[in-house]
Amino acid sequence: MPIYEKYVGAHRDAFISLEDAQKNFKLTYPSDFNFAYDVIDELGTTKPDKLAMIWVSKDGSERRFTFRDMMLYSNKAANYLNYMGIKKGDKVLLVLKRSYYFWFIILGLHKIGAVVVQATNMLKAKDYVYRCNAAEVKAVVITGDGDATEEFDKMQEKYETVQKKFVIGHKNAGEDWIDFEKGFELANADWERPTGKLNPMADDTMLMSFSSGTSGYPKIISHNFKYPLGHIMTGVFWHRVVDGGIHFTISDTGWLKSLWGKIYGQWFGESAVFVYDFDKFDGADILSKMEKYKITTFCVPPTMYRMMLQSGDVKQYDLSSLTHCCTAGEALNPEIFNRWLEATGHKIYEGFGQTETTLCVGTIYPWSEPVPGAIGYAVPGYDVHILDDKSESCPRGATGEICIRVLSKSRKTCGLLDSYNMSVEDTKKALHDGFYHTGDTAYRDEMGMFRYVGRNDDVIKSSGYRIGPFEIESVLLEHPSVSEVAVTGVPDKIRGYAVKATIVLSKGYEPSEELTKELQKYVKDNTAPYKYPRVVEYVNALPKTFNGKIRRSEIRNNDAENAKA
């Protein structure tokens, strides 16, 4: 049986209904649960030759790793880092793009009980300084591919706690940088699980991640060693990984999404993970890799599905190995859902979660069919509510904030954050009155499914209406002239705010007053007329975060400044 059944107590298809799963789903785990020991070392010992990862470089060369490889290489990483002074509780920043060393090192740090801090190589010097000082980072391990080491060193005098700097790729980055691979190669592959106070416990901090930072400085979000258990729902139930199959989530290791789709839940389900170390996303290239490596399960954000559909005829690729497709990160527009279904025969199963959680709402069972525009039901293990401004439950159809009960009477949630910014005060701002307040809004439809509306800040209050951007964006994306769109509120003296659409046009279309009127009429004809965009702006590109989310806050801020001028 797959190893996840040891913790769930049943196969994922044993739950015959949503009510059955919510009532009877229960995670059982020891007080010192540690994914590296209890999952990877277990599989490395009992199923040593089972494939754990296929890694493909940008030039097409590949390496394959078994679960025994992962066990032994993580032992070497633990031994070397421990020899170099990394102890339980130390914070280590990893900037490794899609290098396979990321998996060796993160598992090695789990074995030591050190705290993993992820970061992207696209950061600038001031970003590194902020993260290292805020998280009290003791050591960094950085890719030698590109100029990340040079960027890190630009403000060397500003780091308050960094003691060791490692680089991979045998790069000569300067006398302060240590060649990680040289030490790693010499390290012993035997490692014994610590005992007593050195043994990390399930409630100890395992991970610190920084929020996307769509406004203000990114927040430190801390998770404990139970966090991987929450991803059983992500990988096994939502991604529906195939035991012995190959799962492909597109993300580099600088983002928490890589932990959603490239390690914990997938290996609980004993699926191999596919890692492609490309530099720039190319839809046709990704489709060819899916065909060549016979990908079985797949997860990318809606924007990437759109780019793949725009890259050419998807039907020309042999995707017969594919069994299941998922998406998260942004709301899924029905237009993308329908086009992907037509091209591949696969529906896209949507899910919702945050850096602060694992998957907490989603379409996760074979008998719960995805509905375009709906993100699914509350995931077992999470007690999810829609609350109004007074923290009272909203009736069906009424929009409110997605909130998660912090403590359930029957179980304690695995996967929910421990704290913000290592601060009791900051944590209480989001976890209060018995709930974690996500800041995202939704409503339940007549079937009880959650339908996403937007971030609290994204909701537009116009002439007494509360208008979410998602529905308007979905309608506009159905029009052939619209490639990308962000809907926001723009200050209006009469309405408070007016609905604005910022649009990137498809090839072959040019901005014009006639096109604007056509798009406005199209929205009026396909949704409630009061939602149509009274302001339309055409741009070459939308502002986005490093991980591809649209920065509506930047559009709003620019419009607010323009209104003052």
Secondary structure by P-SEA (a helix, b strand, c coil): cccccccccccccccccaaaaaccbbbbbccccccccccaaaaaacccccccbbbbccccccccccaaaaaaaaaaaaaaaaaacccccbbbbbccccccaaaaaaaaaaaacbbbbbbbccccaaaaaaaaaaacccbbbbbccccaaaaaaccccccccccbbbbcccccccccccaaaaaaaacccccccccccccccccccccccccccccccbbbbbbcccccccccccccccccccccbbbbbbcccccccccccccaaaaaacbbbbbbbcccccaaaaaaaaaaaccccccccaaaaaaaaacccccccccccccccccccccccaaaaaaaaaaccbbbbbbbbcccccccccccccccccccccccccccccbbbbbccccccccccbbbbbcccccccccccccccccccccaaaaaaccccccccccbbbbbccccbbbbbcccccccccccccccaaaaaaaaaaccccccbbbbbcccccccbbbbbbccccccccccaaaaaaaaaaaaacccccccccbbbbbcccccccccccaaaaaaaaaaaaaac
